[in-house]
């Protein structure tokens, strides 16, 4: 799927983009890799790193809000990974119009640009916060997910397939809780703030996220939301793992924050198919040009529909990591 292909990553200077690019250059033979982002400083810093000085890499300054620039960048591209988004929950609440422009209008621009240039495969990265959203960021990502699923009805004579990959907290990514806790330890904080001692989260490494996206490129018919099966952690256990001996203090749940992450809502149980190590939420709409059997993907893997009312959330997960397992997982992931 990757060899001899031209690949564009929106938001390519982010945590996922860097790891994705490193992996495909090392393990595959892409013809060209385009890093599309709006931050010239991050692109400059990335170009100074030896692993990103490969002659196959192209650096494009551009914003997903700029459809004309996106369309120009998509020329000759075979695969697009859409990782660009405004992701900070408090910033989205305070700057709602900006979040909408990037996460919703930007998604529409990616769809129109990839269709216009005949891109073969488009995967949009989503978030657990798009499932039953309670904050603006999650609501915009739900809109984005819906746009990419419905885009398969706009394909017409084009060969483009659109799908979504949804997962939760990435270990060590910018803005995640792990670097925050580690920073408090370095500052010799008197306590570790915990918003609620019942809080749980799914836990995934950057490499696992990259692997999942690469596998989904081979799996997709078009229109699926792919969700990996992941272990859960208790936030109190994470704090104990990172800061043993430092007391924890309950400070109260923040606006827009959930106790548990949900990735397959119960309201979508009639659409959800369980595979060995992932779930697929199939489209709620019918595509007029084709009718796929989503219980078997293009990679030959077969799944079965989940029971009615099934919900996949971090609090009800059967697999929780212990404190020692969290420590080992984090040491390996970063």
Beta strands, then each sheet from edge to edge (+ up, - down):
strand 1: 6-10
strand 2: 32-37
strand 3: 57-61
strand 4: 79-82
strand 5: 121-127
strand 6: 161-167
strand 7: 192-194
strand 8: 200-203
strand 9: 225-228
strand 10: 231-234
strand 11: 248-250
strand 12: 262-264
strand 13: 272-274
strand 14: 278-281
strand 15: 304-305
strand 16: 312-313
sheet 1: 3+ 2+ 1+ 4+ 5+ 6+ 9+ 14- 13+ 15-
sheet 2: 7+ 11+
sheet 3: 8+ 10-
sheet 4: 12+ 16-
end
